[in-house]
Amino acid sequence: MLMKLSGKKETLMTSLLLLILCVLWLMFNVTSALGMAEQPPSSTLVQGATGYTAIEETIPQVGVRQNLHEPIDGFFEIVVLLILGVSIGFIGTLIGAGGGFLVVPVLIIFYKFIPHYAVGTSMIIVFLNALSGTFAYVSQRRIDYELGIKYSVVAIPGVILGAVFALNISINAFYAIFALLLTVMAYILIFVNDFYLVRENVAGLPTRRTLRDSFGTTYVYSPDMAIGFSGSFFVGIISGLLGLGGGIIHVPFMNFIGMPLHVATATSHFIIVITSFFGIITFLGLNAINMDYAVVLGVGSILGAYYGARASLKTHSEMLKKIIAIVLVLLSIKLFLNIT
């Protein structure tokens, strides 16, 4: 009976995520149509044999209406992107880092996306993966909602600021920053067994919070709020700039300021749902999301995240982490080689 109920919840969650994808796709197409309607055509006078002729021109804009990357070409391309989305969702969930760190370099290297466009499209996948994980953590009652909302309020301006930086940063600088990030991640996957930081003086802080999860475990902790607020703003900037969920930084950081690892992981997912949603709105406003890619990759990542979560319970993933680290190094090298 419990298995049947669990299956129904998983089906409902998947259906809800797909519905959200459809709503975002419709929102984007309506926004694009309104944007095109608001742009009056300009005209240029060209001198010919019989006089001057007015030629109407459209004003080029940053966004999907410009041919800035490879378009999806046919059914085979959709299948390839779907498989890619499944792989990204599976790998990201299995190693607990989300999928943004893979989506962005893949879109840049293989599909010729310019950086801020890859970041905006990645934000959709980040949102869906975080929402999927949050559903699970809600049932486990491991989310500290009060802290999550407070840190989100601080992180949201950072995400918006990071998105603006992504639009204005030079391509070479973006490649260098992201390549460095991939190299650091590869090092962590190979050489760091426990992905969290250690702070010795947390015990000296006054106890302020108690949380009991659905498994009967009680967590008593004293987070350093001042450092937490400043760190959340910084994580927001990184998330908006690079198209990452921020969990790969936020989880060890929240553990560092005094939150138990399980609570930090669950609360981080909750924060990412909020911040990535505002990131999506920001990139929609900047006209820097390709919803066709986002929908196909998003559907794949939902499926991949589901199976990645199940596999993480059964798989000893040390060898897989090393293989993924090698892939990250190769992507990092490719980004460095793209610097001109």
Sequence and secondary structure as in RCSB ss.txt:
>XXXX:A:sequence
MLMKLSGKKETLMTSLLLLILCVLWLMFNVTSALGMAEQPPSSTLVQGATGYTAIEETIPQVGVRQNLHEPIDGF
FEIVVLLILGVSIGFIGTLIGAGGGFLVVPVLIIFYKFIPHYAVGTSMIIVFLNALSGTFAYVSQRRIDYELGIK
YSVVAIPGVILGAVFALNISINAFYAIFALLLTVMAYILIFVNDFYLVRENVAGLPTRRTLRDSFGTTYVYSPDM
AIGFSGSFFVGIISGLLGLGGGIIHVPFMNFIGMPLHVATATSHFIIVITSFFGIITFLGLNAINMDYAVVLGVG
SILGAYYGARASLKTHSEMLKKIIAIVLVLLSIKLFLNIT
>XXXX:A:secstr
 HHHHHHHHHHHHHHHHHHHHHHHHHHHHHHHHHHHHHS  EEEEEEETTEEEEEEE    SSTTS  S    HH
HHHHHHHHHHHHHHHHHHHHTS SHHHHHHHHHHHH   HHHHHHHHHHHHHHHHHHHHHHHHHHT   HHHHHH
HHHHHHHHHHHHHHHHHHS HHHHHHHHHHHHHHHHHHHHH SS     GGGGGS   EEEE TTS EEEE   H
HHHHHHHHHHHHHHHHHT  SHHHHHHHHHHTT  HHHHHHHHHHHHHHHHHHHHHHHHHTT   HHHHHHHHHH
HHHHHHHHHHHHTT   HHHHHHHHHHHHHHHHHHHHT  
